[in-house]
Amino acid sequence: MKNLVVLFLLITNMGLAQESKPHHVQKAKEMQKHLVQKLNLNQVQAQKVKVLHEEFKSQTQELRQSKRAQKQQIDNDMHQLRNTLNSEMKKVLTAEQFIDYKKLQVRKRKRKTSKGDNREGRRPY
């Protein structure tokens, strides 16, 4: 029984690290067959293991989708905050200062994308 649990965890962890692509589906089926053979599972056990894997796959897909939705919401909120900040900055700065401010933002974005978001030793603009 311990072997079954260990192999199940191994297989499911590998599934988490991979995206759901057709060749991964085939690989999962092969791994399931391997599990059946190595543990000498009977037909009932093999079917139960298959159901467990399908439930796990469904749950991980739902989790990934909810995380994507959360990220999209955060991105939308951040965009709204940036727009609000820019509106407020426009009220405080002169037209020339605001143009310079926008140029600084563009430079910051370019630096961020070219070097990654390296937070150590970075300049504010």
Secondary structure, DSSP 8 states (H G I E B T S, - for coil): -HHHHHHHHHHHHHHHTS---HHHHHHHHHHHHHHHHHHT--HHHHHHHHHHHHHHHHHHHHHHHHHHHHHHHHHHHHHHHHHHHHHHHHHHS-HHHHHHHHHHHHHHHHHHHHH----TT----
